[in-house]
Amino acid sequence: MAHGEIYVQLAVTFADDPKVRALARYGKDARRIRDLYVQMLCYCKAGLTDGLVPDDQIGVLVYPDSPAIGKKDVLRLAEVGLIEAREGAWFVRGFLKRNKSKAAVQSKSEAKAAAGAKANHTRWHVERGAFKADCDLCQEESRSGSHSGSDSDPKADPPSDQSGIHRVIGHRSEDIGHRSETQKGSESSSSTPSAPGPAASEPAPPLPPKPQPDEDESLDKINDRIEGRIIELLAELTGRTVDRVHASTVRRQLLDDRPVTNPLGYVASCIRGEPKRYLPTNGAPWESPVPPLPPRDPDAYDHGAAEARKLLAAKLQKGTS
């Protein structure tokens, strides 16, 4: 299975379905009509259309046949009950039986993004005792009282405000007093004075803030930035400009169902490794660049005539000698 590819669910007994077998009434055209049905399935899966194919897309799906043939074949698919007509589109009736809807795919993607945000919040905020005002999870835990903050987290930096300093000093003073009470008996019975302990009147200076990764962006902003990067990379590496819809399809191909910690870097790496793989393949034929013809080799075309001229010259020379 290649990375970044989407697969449509199709039973191996597809050709034995009664509706598909009914296409035999159209003779040798049945195989061509069956191919159009498979192309419609792929279009629905790639675009998350929930089984809808626009009417003006049929001519593209039947290429290199003409749009007129596509119009005739799509009506035949409707006659056997594989598809049905909708306003300006055709609905593939069996698509949602074996393929997830757009809402289900988006819900799964959002759940994965929420789980990733929760894991990042735990790693960079909770475990380090940091609180970020622009983090929704930090604010939620602060309102519920489950976020202990830097005062109780042993890994947190000492607070920089004056009230925080008093609290730290107070805790240290009480701790020192508790130790002096427990050690009072042993100190009174010993003739050797104990060495003075470290001064607790001044707190340790706060450490400089550590740079934190920007993991608090919303899912829409992250997807928008990834799709913009896809458009830039394809234009840079292939010379072709794709639209936002195609960039969204590429993003889903690369990231859906994959636990990627750095989605932007992963997408860029895949496209740089094989950029032409992620160009549109189902577009109109005139949108694809036509490769130039190879240069004409005169010897390849005139080789036989040149040999014939040599033989004729040899015969003439032999006859005159």
C-alpha positions in Angstrom: 0.0 0.0 0.0 1.6 3.3 -1.1 1.6 6.2 1.2 -1.0 8.9 0.6 -3.4 6.8 -1.4 -7.2 6.4 -0.8 -9.0 3.1 -1.6 -12.6 2.7 -2.4 -14.5 -0.4 -1.0 -15.6 -2.7 -3.8 -16.6 -6.3 -3.3 -14.8 -9.0 -5.4 -18.2 -10.3 -6.4 -19.1 -6.9 -7.9 -19.5 -8.4 -11.4 -22.0 -11.0 -10.1 -24.4 -8.4 -8.6 -27.8 -8.7 -10.3 -27.8 -5.0 -11.3 -24.3 -5.3 -12.8 -25.2 -8.5 -14.6 -28.2 -6.7 -16.1 -25.8 -4.5 -18.1 -25.3 -7.5 -20.4 -28.4 -6.4 -22.2 -26.2 -3.7 -23.8 -23.9 -6.2 -25.4 -20.2 -5.3 -25.9 -20.9 -1.8 -24.3 -21.5 -3.5 -20.9 -17.8 -3.4 -20.0 -17.5 0.2 -20.8 -20.6 1.1 -18.8 -19.2 -0.9 -15.8 -15.9 1.0 -16.0 -17.9 4.3 -15.8 -19.6 3.0 -12.6 -16.2 2.3 -11.0 -14.9 5.8 -12.0 -17.9 7.3 -10.3 -17.2 5.4 -7.1 -13.6 6.7 -7.1 -14.8 10.2 -7.7 -17.1 10.0 -4.7 -14.4 8.6 -2.4 -11.8 11.1 -3.4 -14.0 14.2 -3.0 -16.1 12.9 -0.1 -19.3 13.7 -2.0 -21.4 11.0 -0.2 -22.2 9.3 -3.5 -23.0 12.4 -5.6 -21.4 12.9 -9.0 -22.1 16.2 -10.8 -23.7 15.8 -14.3 -20.9 17.8 -15.9 -18.3 15.5 -14.5 -19.5 12.5 -16.5 -17.7 13.7 -19.7 -14.4 13.8 -17.8 -14.9 10.3 -16.3 -15.5 8.6 -19.7 -12.4 10.2 -21.4 -11.2 9.4 -24.1 -14.8 8.6 -25.2 -16.9 11.6 -26.0 -19.3 13.3 -23.5 -22.2 12.1 -25.7 -21.2 8.5 -25.0 -20.9 9.3 -21.3 -24.4 10.7 -21.3 -25.8 7.6 -22.9 -23.9 5.3 -20.6 -24.9 7.1 -17.4 -28.6 6.7 -18.4 -28.0 3.0 -18.8 -26.6 2.8 -15.3 -29.8 4.4 -14.1 -31.9 2.0 -16.0 -30.5 -1.0 -14.2 -30.8 0.7 -10.8 -27.1 1.2 -10.0 -27.5 5.0 -9.8 -30.4 7.5 -9.7 -30.9 11.0 -11.0 -30.6 14.0 -8.6 -30.9 17.7 -9.4 -27.8 18.4 -11.5 -26.1 15.2 -10.4 -26.2 11.4 -10.2 -26.3 9.5 -6.9 -24.4 6.2 -6.6 -26.9 4.2 -4.5 -24.5 1.6 -3.1 -21.6 4.0 -2.2 -22.5 4.7 1.5 -23.1 1.0 2.1 -19.4 0.2 2.1 -17.8 3.7 2.3 -17.8 6.2 5.2 -19.7 9.5 4.8 -18.1 12.9 4.8 -19.4 13.6 8.3 -17.9 10.3 9.6 -14.5 11.0 8.0 -14.4 14.5 9.4 -15.5 13.3 12.8 -12.7 10.8 13.0 -10.2 13.4 11.8 -11.4 15.9 14.5 -11.2 13.2 17.2 -7.6 12.4 16.2 -6.7 16.1 16.2 -8.3 16.5 19.7 -6.4 13.5 21.0 -3.2 15.0 19.6 -3.9 18.4 21.2 -4.6 16.7 24.5 -1.3 14.7 24.4 0.6 17.9 23.5 -1.1 19.7 26.4 -0.2 17.0 28.8 3.4 16.9 27.6 4.2 20.6 27.3 1.8 22.2 29.9 0.8 19.7 32.6 4.1 17.8 33.0 6.0 21.1 33.0 3.7 23.0 35.3 3.1 25.7 32.6 -0.1 27.6 32.1 -0.8 29.3 28.8 -3.7 31.7 28.6 -4.4 31.0 25.0 -4.7 27.2 25.6 -8.3 26.0 25.9 -7.4 23.0 27.9 -5.4 25.0 30.4 -8.3 27.4 30.8 -10.7 24.5 31.2 -8.6 22.8 33.9 -8.1 26.2 35.6 -11.9 26.7 35.9 -12.4 23.1 37.1 -9.6 23.4 39.6 -7.7 20.4 38.3 -4.8 22.5 37.1 -2.5 22.8 40.1 -0.4 25.6 38.6 3.3 26.4 39.2 2.8 26.8 43.0 2.3 23.1 43.6 4.2 21.5 40.7 7.8 20.7 41.7 9.0 21.1 38.1 7.5 24.6 37.7 9.6 27.8 37.7 9.2 30.0 40.8 6.6 32.7 40.4 7.8 36.2 39.5 5.1 38.2 41.2 5.6 39.6 44.8 2.8 37.5 46.3 4.4 34.4 44.9 7.7 35.2 46.5 6.0 35.6 49.9 4.3 32.2 49.5 7.6 30.5 48.6 9.4 32.1 51.5 6.6 31.2 53.9 6.7 27.5 52.8 10.4 27.3 53.3 10.3 29.0 56.7 7.7 26.6 57.9 9.7 23.7 56.6 12.9 24.9 58.3 11.0 25.4 61.6 9.6 21.9 61.4 13.0 20.4 60.9 14.4 22.4 63.8 11.7 21.1 66.1 12.4 17.5 65.2 16.1 17.9 65.6 15.9 19.9 68.9 16.6 16.9 71.1 19.7 15.7 69.3 21.1 19.2 69.1 20.8 19.8 72.8 22.5 16.6 73.7 25.4 17.2 71.4 28.3 19.5 72.4 29.5 20.2 68.9 27.5 23.0 67.2 26.0 22.2 63.9 27.0 24.0 60.8 24.6 26.7 59.7 22.3 25.6 56.9 21.7 27.5 53.6 19.9 30.7 53.9 16.2 30.5 53.0 15.4 34.2 53.1 15.8 34.6 49.3 14.1 32.5 46.6 16.0 31.1 43.6 15.8 33.5 40.6 13.2 32.4 38.0 14.5 30.6 35.0 13.9 32.2 31.6 10.8 30.9 29.8 11.3 27.9 27.6 10.2 28.1 24.0 7.0 26.2 23.6 5.8 24.7 20.3 2.6 26.3 18.9 0.3 23.4 19.4 -2.8 25.5 20.3 -3.9 26.3 16.8 -7.3 25.2 15.8 -7.8 22.3 13.4 -9.1 24.6 10.6 -6.0 26.8 10.8 -3.7 23.8 10.7 -5.4 22.3 7.7 -5.4 25.6 5.9 -1.7 26.0 6.4 -1.0 22.5 5.3 -3.1 22.9 2.1 -1.4 26.2 1.3 2.0 24.5 1.6 0.8 21.7 -0.7 -0.1 24.3 -3.4 3.3 26.0 -3.0 5.3 22.8 -3.2 3.5 21.4 -6.3 3.9 24.8 -8.1 7.6 24.9 -7.1 8.4 21.2 -8.0 6.1 20.6 -11.0 5.3 24.0 -12.4 1.5 23.3 -12.1 -0.9 25.2 -9.8 -3.6 23.2 -8.1 -6.7 24.6 -6.5 -7.7 24.4 -2.8 -10.1 21.5 -3.3 -7.3 19.3 -4.8 -4.9 20.4 -2.0 -7.5 19.3 0.6 -7.8 15.9 -1.1 -4.0 15.5 -1.0 -4.0 16.5 2.7 -6.5 13.8 3.5 -4.7 11.2 1.5 -1.5 11.8 3.4 -2.8 12.4 6.9 -6.1 10.5 7.4 -5.7 7.3 9.5 -2.0 8.1 10.2 -0.7 9.1 13.7 1.7 11.8 12.5 3.3 14.1 15.1 4.5 16.7 12.6 1.9 16.8 9.8 3.3 19.8 7.9 6.8 18.2 7.8 5.4 14.8 6.8 3.3 16.3 4.0 6.3 18.3 2.6 8.6 15.2 2.8 6.1 13.1 0.8 5.5 15.7 -1.9 9.3 16.4 -2.3 10.0 12.7 -2.7 7.5 12.2 -5.5 5.8 15.4 -6.5 4.1 14.2 -9.7 2.3 11.6 -7.8 0.1 14.2 -6.1 -1.0 16.1 -9.3 -4.6 15.8 -10.5 -5.2 12.7 -12.6 -8.9 12.9 -13.3 -8.9 16.4 -14.7 -9.9 17.3 -18.3 -7.3 16.2 -20.9 -6.6 19.8 -22.0 -5.4 20.6 -18.5 -2.5 18.2 -18.7 0.7 19.4 -20.4 1.3 17.6 -23.7 4.9 16.2 -24.0 6.8 17.5 -27.1 7.4 15.1 -30.0 11.0 13.6 -30.2 13.3 15.2 -32.8 13.1 13.6 -36.2 16.0 11.3 -37.1 16.5 11.3 -40.9 18.5 8.1 -40.8 15.6 6.3 -39.2 13.2 7.1 -42.0 15.7 7.2 -45.0 17.8 4.2 -44.1 16.0 1.8 -46.6 16.1 4.3 -49.5 19.8 4.9 -48.9 20.6 1.2 -49.0 18.6 0.9 -52.3 20.6 3.7 -53.9 23.9 2.0 -52.9 22.8 -1.3 -54.5 21.7 0.4 -57.7 25.0 2.3 -57.9 26.9 -0.9 -57.4 25.0 -2.7 -60.2 25.5 0.2 -62.6 29.2 0.3 -61.9 29.5 -3.4 -62.4 27.7 -3.3 -65.8 29.9 -0.6 -67.2 33.2 -2.3 -66.1 
